[in-house]
Amino acid sequence: MFMPYDFSIIIKEFPVFIPAAILTLELALSSILLGTGIGLFVSFARISKSKVFNIPASIYITIIRGTPILLQLFIIYYGITSLLLIDPFPAAVIAFGVHNGAYIAEIFRGAIQSIDKGQMEAARSLGMTYPKAMRRIILPQAIKRALPALGNQFIITIKDTSLASAITIRELLLKSQQLGSSNFRFMEYFIIAGIYYLTFTATFSYLVHKVESYLAVSDH
Amino acid sequence: MMTKKTNKKMVEIRDLHKYFGELHVLDNISLQVFEGEVVVIIGASGSGKSTLLRCINRLEKADKGEIFISGHRLINKESYINKLRQEVGMVFQHFNLFPHMSVLKNVMEGPVQVKNFPKEEVKREALELLVQVGLEDKANNYPAQLSGGQKQRVAIARALAMKPQIMLFDEPTSALDPELVGEVLAVMNDLAKNGMTMIVVTHEMGFAREVADRIVFMDEGKIIETGKAEDIFDNPQNPRTKDFLGKIL
């Protein structure tokens, strides 16, 4: 069926997407938070000399990075639901958090290992314990170094939340699909969703960039 | 000026052995360093001098033998090692300043974070230390803004802030441009005059001759010869010492 695009719909219907946009944002931020927590923890496990920690960490990273995120989402939502009922939103946060955790763990591991060995030696020589040296000396430098890659990962997460539409979460993509199928103005609604996504990712990039330049004061 | 050398053994090393894989880097090392003494360890690279220094504050773990720090045996216990390291200041070849902290924060980090001393008091003492190393005007700069010589002087102040009983210097001037070596040696010279017990690994033979109470010459993981600076430099007994000094002097 031929139907001309009506771009005035984009402006008119833009506010209709606000609840879906908020849901997308909540989903993204919760997943980022959970993923960063998991990532930090797993990166330490991965660095650990103890096999009890580093082997499970490696297995986790291999499985998560080696399988599709949509499959992981389905496993948490449909797969586990046969044992234990989970609402779509927490299921998505868990799936995205666990997924991101694997990537963030590798980002942190690389950053921590890139810090000169002399930093840890200098801290330990002052009598600092290993955890304190990690927290006070290594991590601040590692996080700064990890920031560009972390920012990238966060932006991927924002975009990946669109997959939550597959488990009935009415975020931006599902919202635009549903509205589109009510009047076949798919293009207009998809553009609205796209503008929201782009706004979020651009804002996030900007914020990460701001933090980067704030942390760069000690460089010159 | 404090009284120099006493009979108190600050560091005692007994029959120390250390291997890196097949390589016997420390081969039956025994050494005593007394309070207020400045011992300079010389030798070719790969002779084990840095490893020996790093064993004293347990950055390296010896495979055999014993180390005593002011009478306390170095045991294999994390909390004990952390305690001991507070008494042993270490200055590295590559400074290893904390780049994300200002000069002042670098100097304050140990006393505040390790000894939990009140910040205000630590800050006052840190500023005094910066005066002592001639860098009071750099307190709020970051390490990246300093020259190598300035960095090393901050590193010395950072180690001194812990009020250690012993200072270890691991080739403190080897990474410096020649014109910056003097300012670091001057600070070390002052420290020595004020009675600090020091063990210094260096290639600066002028400094060794002038400041060292004792020279230790190492080769292939062994202490080959030890004695007063003038004896070692002017009248070396061992052919290997002669050979080494002949190459560098």
Interface residues (C-beta under 8 A of the other chain):
Chain A: D116 G118 Q119 E121 A122 A123 R124 S125 L126 G127 M128 T129 K132 R136 I137 P140 Q141 K144 L215 V217 S218 D219 H220
Chain B: N57 L59 E78 N82 K83 L84 R85 Q86 V88 G89 M90 F92 H94 N96 L97 F98 P99 H100 M101 S102 E109 G110 Q113 V114 Y142 P143 A144 Q145 A155 R158 A159 M162
